[in-house]
């Protein structure tokens, strides 16, 4: 398991105000941030261990929760890939963001997709990250630890679980 980093003055001065930060390898970190009163979870490259770069993803708490709920299925798919078995797993996290594990790619991909006009299926965009299996396991372990640092995670309710939810009208379930 990765070593957690305590927030230091140098990291805070670099623009990250966080309660939790964990290195996951290759300059990537798992951390939280608060922007306009909303908490977000990031998996992102940091420059000099303190300045966030564009390389990475930002998840709302609802999308974080969907990723967290998918971890057992992702684990199964990763284990199948490591045993050279064919596999395909994809879960919608919200807002056209998906986590994907599939044969031919030895990684866990968290990426935004889009619908080309008149296309039969969605296509991946450049917006996202591909985690090798070591990085994925570090993120998985970190996500399980985040609960202690971010009590607001316990109150996250998926949009589709709210009374009166209409899937076709929901911007999170069906973004334009």
N, C-alpha and C positions, 0 to 999 in steps of 0.2 A: 504494500500500500504506500502511496506517495506521502511525503512529508507535507503537512499543512504549513503555510506561511502565516505568521502573525502580521497584521497590518503595520507597516513601518512608515515613518515620516516620508521617506523617499518615494514609496509607492503612492501615498496620499498626495504628495506634491505632483506626481505624474498624472494626476487627474482621476484616479480610481478612489472612490469612497466606497469601501467594501467591508463586509463583516466576515467574509470567507474568501480565501484564495488558495488554490492548489495547483502546483505544476503537474502537467500530464505528459510532458516529454516534447522534445523538438521545439522548445520555445513557446509551447502552448500552455494556457492556464485555464482552469475552471474558476470562475469568480462571480460574485453578484454585484449589482449596482442599483442605485435608486436614481430615477430621472423623472422629474415632474410628479413626484409622489408615488410612482409605480416602481416596483422591484422587478429587475430583470436578471436572468442567469445567462452568463456568457461562457463560451468556449472559444478562446481567442488568443492569438499571438500577441505577446507584449514585447515592445522594444525596450532593451535594457532592463527587463523585468519590472517595468513601471508604466510604460506608455502604451495604451491599447492601439493596435493597428486595425486595418480593414480586414485582415485575414482572420476569419472566424464567424461565429454566429451569435445572435442575441435572441433569447427565448423569453417571451412573456411568461408569467406564472402559469397560465393555462396551458401553453405549449410545453413548458417544463413538465407539468403534471402528466401530459399525454406521453412525453418521452419516458418519464419515470414509470408509468404504467406499462410501457412496452418492453422494459428491460428484460423480463423473463423470456419473452419471445425472441428478442435480439440475442440473448445468451444462447438459446437453442440453435438459432441460425448460425451464429459464430462457431459453435461447437461442430455443427454439421460441415461447415466449410473447412475447419481444421482437420476433419476426418475425411476430406476430399469427397464429401457427399454433395450432390446437387441440392441447392436451396434457393428459395426466393421468399423474402419477407419484406413487406412495406407497410408502414402505418402512417396515416395522416395525422399530423400534430396540430393542424389548424393553419389557416391562411396560406394554403398550398405548400406548406412545409411538410416534408416526409422524412422518416428514418428508413433506410433501405439496407438490406444485406442480401447479396445475390452471388450466385456462382459466377466465377470469372473475375471477381473483384475481391481481393483479400483486405477488405476494409468495411467499416460501418460508415455509411454515408448519411449525413443530415443535410438536406438540401431543399431549396425552394424549387417548385416546378411551375410550369405554365402551360396553357392550352393554346397551341397554334390554331389559327383559323382553319376550320374544316378538318382538323386532325382527329384521328380515332383514339389517340391516347396522349397523355401529358408528356412533356419533355423537360429534362432537368435544365436548370440555369447554372450560371457560374457562382451564384450566391449560395454558399454552404461550405461544409468541410467534409473531408474524408479522414477518418481516424483509423490508424492501424490497430490491430487487436490489443496491443499493450496500452495505447492511448485510450481506447474504448473502455478497457477494464479500469483504468485510473478515473475516467469520467464517471463510469457506473458507480464505483466506490465513493467518489466525491458527491454524486447526487444523493446517495443514501445518507451521507453525513450532513449535507446541507440542511436537513430538517432541524438539526440542533441549533443552527446559526440563523435560520430564517423562519421564525414561528408563523409568519403569514402564509407559508406553504401549506399549512394544515387546513387553512380555510378556503383553498382554491376549489371552485366548483366548475366543472366543465359546462360550457354553454348549453350543450344538448341535455344536461341534467336539470336545467332550470324549468320551472313551470311555464307553459305557454310557448316553449321553443318551437320555432318553425324552421326546419332544416333548410328549406329552399330560400328563405329570406335572411338567413344568418350570414354575415360577412366573414365570420371565422370558419364556418363549415363550407361555404361556397363563395370564396372571394371572386371578384370580377376579373 
